[in-house]
């Protein structure tokens, strides 16, 4: 049997941390004179009690985790955090049942950005700050998972991103060291983003909330109209810069912080991400110029296209316009971007550019072998040979991702949702993007009108997409639980 005591102990620490994070929203509501401060006090006390109970009753003195324990901890921690993070939403006067609250919390911690809360601008400061904090904390957790945990577990080709010794029995101390460096870099980006928003003219509270959801490429806003409510070019430029920074590999930032300067442009997935984003902007701008009949000028069209394209390409999900009204070509292109996502080791969701490159390089190598059977061809990633085990892992992940998309689409369609809503909702959940396509869950709508069971399906999809599928699927195999 797996010794679950270290798992419960670590989960208790994380829940206690979550409880402490409920303090700032409580203070915000107290300052505002809103009675919802009692909601955060009660939810925080309950979460802290459970967290400390788990920690104190499961102390073992262990300094590391085995691979099987790490698999189980990853799944248990994310599920438990989502369950308890939902409490303030369920207790507050938002008109949400627990399924809605769980959906909002899961969308926050997985940095998906899908929401069921309407009339955001009239909500209390505490609730708005809690939504932003969840996404900010989720962003750190995502990077740590991608940089420190998944490479050790050899998930979906991530073993290529191992940054230190592969001593799998000492995974926990290694993760703590990496988390400290990541948190420092992440905090610096967040402060710079806040100051930039504030200087650009955004109110201080909005700047704080948007800084946390921009750097985490998450997308929660303090207004129903998202970034579009400000109508400011300066604010949109700040958002684009920090969305891109959040979607780039934090491994490179870590190396820079340790004195090993490595140009971002040398990373092949950074170049691929830039090419995809620039190509999408160029194509959509051309399409808009040729089809727009409302007299909108070129620079205005470019501004609208660039912002919304980057927001979707980085899986942030901010909007300034309802891009679903731009025609069939725009809808198809945005649908593709829902899948691709940003770079591995970033806060962005989706398949990731690393896997797109590995698939393309492997395919090209196979084509060359067909034309030159006696030749020796090896696919490379950043001048590192791509081993067969990595290529196989990536290919398997892509097959699972597509299969998961079809299953989730069918599950949503079974709730009598139209195809655009079902397919784009599944893609947005698995890609952790947020807004889907069409009038229901598109840029001008939200997920509030979906049935509770559909929301719970999407919660599973968000967690599956964020944890790279295998972290959860491996728990369903009988061999995992055998000695």
PyMOL commands that set and color helices and strands:
alter all, ss='L'
color gray80, all
select helices_A, chain A and resi 5-32+37-57+67-85+87-91+98-109+120-122+125-153+158-161+168-199+204-215+226-229+233-246+250-257+264-266+268-291+298-313+323-325+328-340+353-371+388-413+419-430+438-441+452-466+470-476+478-481
alter helices_A, ss='H'
color red, helices_A
select strands_A, chain A and resi 380-381+384-385
alter strands_A, ss='S'
color yellow, strands_A
deselect
rebuild
show_as cartoon
